[in-house]
Amino acid sequence: MLGALDQFQNRIYLERNAIDELLRDISLHEKEIAKYAKEHPIAIDHVLFHDHSSLRDRIETNRKMMDDLKKEFNRYLSKWM
C-alpha cells in the first residue's frame, strides 16, 4: 500500500516538473512572438505564424498523462478507502 503511494508521489512530482518546464517554454514562445510584434509592428497583421504544433503536442501529451494518472489514483483510492 505505501509503496504504491510512493510511486504516485514520484509520478506527481515528475508531472509537476514537466508542467513547470512546459509553462516556461510557453512563456518563452510568447516572448518571442511579442518581440517579433514589437520589431515588426506593421507586418504583424500580415504574418501567418506556424501552428505552434510542437507546444500543442506537448500540452496534449501532458494532458493525457495527467488524465491517466488521475484515473489510476482514483482507482487506488477507491480500493483503499
Rosetta blueprint (number, residue, H / E / L):
1 M L
2 L H
3 G H
4 A H
5 L H
6 D H
7 Q H
8 F H
9 Q H
10 N H
11 R H
12 I H
13 Y H
14 L H
15 E H
16 R H
17 N H
18 A H
19 I H
20 D H
21 E H
22 L H
23 L H
24 R H
25 D H
26 I H
27 S H
28 L H
29 H H
30 E H
31 K H
32 E H
33 I H
34 A H
35 K H
36 Y H
37 A H
38 K H
39 E H
40 H L
41 P L
42 I L
43 A H
44 I H
45 D H
46 H H
47 V L
48 L L
49 F L
50 H L
51 D L
52 H L
53 S H
54 S H
55 L H
56 R H
57 D H
58 R H
59 I H
60 E H
61 T H
62 N H
63 R H
64 K H
65 M H
66 M H
67 D H
68 D H
69 L H
70 K H
71 K H
72 E H
73 F H
74 N H
75 R H
76 Y H
77 L H
78 S H
79 K H
80 W H
81 M L
